[in-house]
Amino acid sequence: MHRCGRRYARKNDRLLTVEEAAERFGSGARFIRRLIAERRIRYVKLGKPVRIPESALDSYIEERTVPSLREARAARYGRAA
């Protein structure tokens, strides 16, 4: 297991196929496979098949979500949005 501060899959985390992950992202399987090949998303290798934990998709989306200007200003000045 990696110990570099990455979040591990939760115990009851559902493992999605590449096609299911692509459907959830609204993209093609090729995009998900590229994320895996570039190691930009966590995945589980079960022999040859690859599965993506739901929490990995949630983390990927959360890390790349750009806050609105209002949210950014509130965070910067310590005020509620």
VEXDO-338233 format. One record per residue (C-alpha): residue in three letters; x, y, z. Coordinates in Angstrom, 1 decimal. Each point is the difference from the previous one (the first is absolute). Layout:
NODE / ala / X / Y / Z
...
END
This chain:
NODE / met / 0.0 / 0.0 / 0.0
NODE / his / 1.1 / 3.5 / -0.7
NODE / arg / 0.7 / 2.2 / 3.0
NODE / cys / 0.4 / 3.4 / -1.7
NODE / gly / -3.2 / 1.5 / 1.5
NODE / arg / -2.4 / -1.3 / -2.6
NODE / arg / -3.4 / -1.0 / 1.2
NODE / tyr / -0.7 / -3.7 / -0.1
NODE / ala / -3.2 / -1.5 / -1.2
NODE / arg / -2.7 / -0.2 / 2.6
NODE / lys / -1.0 / -3.4 / 1.2
NODE / asn / -3.4 / 0.1 / -1.6
NODE / asp / 1.2 / 1.9 / -3.1
NODE / arg / -1.6 / -1.3 / -3.2
NODE / leu / 2.5 / -0.9 / -2.7
NODE / leu / -1.0 / 1.2 / -3.4
NODE / thr / 1.0 / -1.3 / -3.4
NODE / val / 1.7 / 2.4 / -2.4
NODE / glu / -3.3 / 0.2 / -2.0
NODE / glu / -2.0 / 0.8 / 3.2
NODE / ala / 2.5 / 2.7 / 1.0
NODE / ala / -0.2 / 1.5 / -3.5
NODE / glu / -3.8 / 0.1 / 0.2
NODE / arg / 0.2 / 1.7 / 3.4
NODE / phe / 2.4 / 2.6 / -1.4
NODE / gly / -2.1 / 0.4 / -3.1
NODE / ser / 3.1 / -0.8 / -2.1
NODE / gly / 1.4 / -2.9 / -2.0
NODE / ala / 1.8 / -3.0 / 1.3
NODE / arg / 3.1 / 1.2 / -1.8
NODE / phe / 0.2 / 3.1 / 2.4
NODE / ile / -0.2 / -2.3 / 3.1
NODE / arg / 2.7 / -2.3 / -1.4
NODE / arg / 2.2 / 3.0 / -0.7
NODE / leu / -0.4 / 1.2 / 3.7
NODE / ile / 1.0 / -3.5 / 1.1
NODE / ala / 3.0 / -0.2 / -2.4
NODE / glu / 1.2 / 3.4 / 1.2
NODE / arg / -0.7 / -1.0 / 3.6
NODE / arg / -2.2 / 3.1 / 0.5
NODE / ile / -2.7 / -2.0 / 1.8
NODE / arg / 0.2 / -2.8 / 2.5
NODE / tyr / -1.0 / -3.5 / -1.2
NODE / val / 0.0 / -3.6 / 1.0
NODE / lys / 1.6 / -2.6 / -2.2
NODE / leu / -1.6 / -3.5 / 0.4
NODE / gly / 2.3 / -2.0 / -2.3
NODE / lys / -0.7 / 1.4 / -3.4
NODE / pro / -3.3 / 1.8 / 0.7
NODE / val / 0.2 / 3.5 / 1.5
NODE / arg / -2.6 / 1.5 / 2.3
NODE / ile / -0.4 / 3.5 / 1.3
NODE / pro / -1.3 / 0.7 / 3.5
NODE / glu / -2.9 / 2.4 / 0.2
NODE / ser / 2.0 / 2.1 / 2.5
NODE / ala / 2.7 / 0.4 / -2.6
NODE / leu / -2.5 / 1.6 / -2.4
NODE / asp / -1.3 / 2.2 / 2.8
NODE / ser / 3.5 / 1.1 / 0.9
NODE / tyr / 0.9 / 0.7 / -3.6
NODE / ile / -3.0 / 2.2 / -0.5
NODE / glu / 0.4 / 1.8 / 3.3
NODE / glu / 3.7 / 0.8 / -0.6
NODE / arg / -0.8 / 1.5 / -3.4
NODE / thr / -3.1 / 2.0 / 0.9
NODE / val / 0.6 / 3.7 / -0.4
NODE / pro / -1.8 / 2.1 / 2.6
NODE / ser / -2.1 / 2.9 / -1.0
NODE / leu / 1.4 / 3.5 / 0.5
NODE / arg / -2.3 / 0.5 / 2.9
NODE / glu / 1.2 / -3.2 / 1.7
NODE / ala / 3.6 / 0.9 / -0.6
NODE / arg / -0.4 / 3.5 / 1.4
NODE / ala / -1.8 / -1.4 / 3.1
NODE / ala / 2.8 / -2.5 / 0.6
NODE / arg / 2.6 / 2.7 / -0.5
NODE / tyr / -1.6 / 2.5 / 2.4
NODE / gly / -1.4 / -2.4 / 2.4
NODE / arg / -3.7 / 0.9 / -0.6
NODE / ala / -3.0 / -2.2 / -0.6
NODE / ala / -1.0 / -0.2 / -3.7
END
